[in-house]
Amino acid sequence: MSSAETSKIVAELDRLAGEFAGEIGALATEQEIRAAQARYLGKKGKVSELMKALGRLPPEERPVVGEAANRAKASIEGAVGARLSGRVDAWDHDHEVTLQWGRFGAASIQAWAIASETGYTWPDVKRRPRASLRVSVASGDRDPTDPRMQTFHSLLPRGGAVDEGFNVSAANISHLRAALTADLAPATLATIAANTTWRTSRADGVYSPGGGLIRNGTGSAARHVGDSINLYLVWSIDRHATLDLGVGYFWSGRFVAETGPNRDMSYFTPTFYYRF
């Protein structure tokens, strides 16, 4: 095989890790997650089948594929969660716990995240208004000199990972959100939400959805990152296309003020989705 084929295998391993992360988001029990892991890492699993090509690679290219395989295996083995959701009359609830463990080189991975949302939809009221309260907490590294990796890693990062507009990762973030949602039209949903965002660990920083460090955690002992309010509109154009529009305002907290340039800001985030 050529180097191009090696790159193709590496890219496919990374894709499988992301595919698995997306699959477990819809699973509710550990047994279901274990079964999904077997479909990827079992003897006839997707990763195992792909690794059969390793013996046909030039010797000098095998370590690259081996490292990618170890990354994929660590992601699949080390992301286990449990989810409980349901509805009782006008009340609904959704609770999720995610644990991450494994190894990255010589370092051990020990990270976690919890999220809980409870809502109430007024029955027999036009536009179906729903009030909700969401709490989410994700671990951060408690000691930069400790080889353990304790920062929670979002496997499927996206813009507005914490709330609809403010563009930070869930890593090392404790977040509280109160919201009111209503139907503006049969295909349009509106949400107004107030958010407060804090660091979970004072020793860790704040990250972008892609995992890049936005603010280092060593320059301040403050936890408060900031507060925001936003309005979010979702228009389901048809079964394939969706247009999301978010507008809001962010007030910088003490942590932002003590670690670099800071100012309050308004933001606008249009997003278009097309599902094939």
N, C-alpha and C positions, 0 to 999 in steps of 0.2 A: 504493500500500500504506500501511497505517496503522503507527503506532509499535508496535502489538501485533505486527504481522507482522514488523517489523524485529527486535523482541526474539526472536521465534520463530526467525528465521534465525540470529541470534547464538547462541542456545541450541543449535541444531542443529549449527553449526560447532564449538562446544565439545564437543558429544557425539561428533562424528565424530573429533575428535582423541583422545578417550578410547577410542573404539572401535578405532582403529588401534593405540593402545598395547597394548590387550588382545590384538589379533590377532597382533602380532609376538612376543608372549611365547611362542607355540607354534612359531615358525619357527626353523630351525637354521642357515641360510646367508644370506650377504649377498644372493645372487641372489633368494632367496625374499622377502626384505624389500624389495628394489627393485621386485619385481613387485607386492607389496602397496602400495607407495607409488604406483605407477602407477594402481592401482585407485581411489585417492583424489585424486590430483593430475593424472592424465592428462587429455587433451582431453574424454573422456567420464567422467572420474572423479567420485566423489561430491561432493567439494568444488567441482570445476569446474562441475558441473551446478547446484549450489546458488547459485553466484555469478552465474548467468545472470539472476537476479532483481535484481541490483544496479542495473541500468539503469532499473528500474521504481520504484525508491525515490525519495522526495523528496530533493533535493540535500543538505539539511541532515542527513539521516540516513545518508547513504552512508559518511561517515568511520567511524561506529561499526561498521558491518558490515565495512568494509575492515580495521579494526584487528583484529576477531575473526578474519577470514580470514587475516591475517598471523600471528596466534597459532597457528591451526590448521596453517597451512603450515609454520611453524617447528618445531612439535612433530612433524609427520609427516616433514619432511626431516631433522630434527636428532636423531633417535633411531634409530641403527643399531647392531645388535649381532650377535654370533655366539655360537652355543651348540653345545656338544658333549656328548653324553651317551651312555651305553651300559652294557653289563653283560658281565663276563667271569667265568664260573663263579659263585662266590658273591659276587663283588665288583661293585659298581655305582658309577658316577661321573656327575657332572653339573657342567659348567663353562660359565660365561657371561661375556661381555664386552659392555658397552654403552657407546657413545660418544654424546655429545650436543654438537651445535654449531649455530650459526645466529646470529641477532641478536635482541636485545630493545631496541628503540629504537636508541640510539647504541652500546649495549654489545654486545660479542661474547660468545657462549656457548661455553665450552670445558670440558666436564665429562665424567666417565667413572665407571664402576663395574665391578668384577669380583666374581664369586662362584664358589666351587668347593666341592663336597661329594663326599666319597667314603665309601662304606658297605660293610659286610660283613654278610651274612645267613647265620646258621649253617644249613647244610643238614640236612634230616631231623631237625630239632629242633621239638618241640611249641611252639606259639605264635610260631614264626618270629621269634626275636629278631634285631634288626639294630643294630649299632653304627655310628655315623657321626661324621665330623668335617667341619665346615663353616667356611670362611673367606670373609669378604666385606669388601671395601674400596670405599668410595665417596668421590669427591673432595670437597674443601671449598675455599672461597675462601682463597687464600694472601696476599692483600693487599687490605684493604677500600678503599684509595685507588685501586686499579687498576680501570679500567672493565670489564675482563674479568670475566664471570660464570663462576666455576669450581665452584660448588656443584652437585653432582648433584641433579637434580629427579626425584623418584619420580612417574612419570606416573599411576600408579594407587595412590594412598596408601591405607593401611588401618591399623586398629589393630594394634599389635604388629608393626610393619613390620620390625623387626630380629629379634626372637625372638617366641615364642608369647605372651608377656605384657607385657614391658617396652615401653611405648608411646612409641617415638621413631621418627622417619623414618630411612631409610638415609643421608640426606644428611650428609656429613662424618663418617661413622662407619666405623671398622674393628672388625670383630666376629669373635670366635672362639667356636664352639659345639661341644661334645661331647655326644652324645646316645645313648640306648639306647631302642629302640622294640620293642614286642611286642604281639601280639594277645591281648586279654583275653577276647574272644568273637568269633564269626564276623563281627559287625558293629561291634565296638568295638576301637579302637586306642589304646594308651597310650604316651606318650613322657615320659621324664625327661631333662632337659637342663641342662647347666651352661654359662653364658655369661660372657664378659668383653667389655666394650665400651669403645672408646677413640676419641678424636677423631683424624681423619686429619690435619687442619691445625690448628695451634695458633691461627691467626688467625681461625678460623671457629667458630661456636657449635654448639648442639645444637637440633634442630628436631622439631616434632610431625609425625605422619604427614600432616597437611594442609598442612604447609609453614610453619606459624607458628614463630617463634623462641622456644624455651623458655629457653635460657641463652645470653647473649651471650658470644662467644669472647674479648673483649678484657680480661676481668677476671682471667684466669689463663693461665699458660703450661703448666699440667698437661694431659696428654692423657687420663688415666684417668677415664672417666665412671662406671663402676661394674661390679659383678659380680652375677649373678643365678643362681638355680636354680629350675626350675619343673617341674611335672607337668601334662601336657596329655592330655586324653581326647577322642577323636573317636568319636561314636556315629552311624553311618549308619542312620537310622530306616527310611527307604525310599529309592527312587530319587530322590525330590524333597527330602526333609528330612534335615538334618544338625544335630546339636547338638555344639558344642565347649565344653569346660570347661577353663579354665586356672587354676592356683593356683601361686603362687611367692613368692619373697622376693628383694628387691633390696638390695645393700649399696652405699652411695654411695661414689664414688671421690673422689680429690683435686680434680678439676675441679669437681664439684658442691659440695664443701665450700668452695671458694674463690670461688664466684660467687653465693652467696645462701643462703637457707634450705636445710638439708640434714638428712635423717634416713633411716635404713634403713627399709624398708617391706615389708609383705606385700600381695599383691594377688590378686584373684579376677576372672576375665574369662569370663563365659558369653556364648556367641554362638550364635544360631540362624540357619540358612540354609534358604531354601526356593527351589528351582529349578523354574521353570515349564517 
